[in-house]
Amino acid sequence: MASSITLTMAFRQDPSYWALDDISVTLSTGGPNLVQNPGFETGSLTGYYAFCNPSSSSASGSVSSGNAHSGTYCYYDGSVGNPDYLSQTMAAIPNNYYTISFWLWNQGGPTNSATVIISG
């Protein structure tokens, strides 16, 4: 029996930025990465990620060709006042443990938050 999980990340950074790269969701026993376009190397969120900026915050997130941990691209977000949300839904096998990892660079700023939510 297959089901799905959704990985959602919320970012707020006043007045600087977060850089996100190399997202991975794998079975804890190993196996392939379930995240599609985990390093943003297509240069776009389209077709892989749902992006939401519900408060129309300035400096909202996008794919950037600077600040990548590996490869050329990363997700770059400096949402001011309220968070942006980035999510992806993927197939999962019930009753298993998963390992989630990612590279995240906080580039400073006194008011910032990064939240990771897993739902299924």
Secondary structure, DSSP 8 states (H G I E B T S, - for coil): --EEEEEEEEEEEESS-EEEEEEEEEETT------SSTT-TTS--TTT-EEE-TT--SS--EEESSS-SSSS-EEEE---SS-EEEEEEEEE-TT--EEEEEEEEE---SEEEEEEEEE-
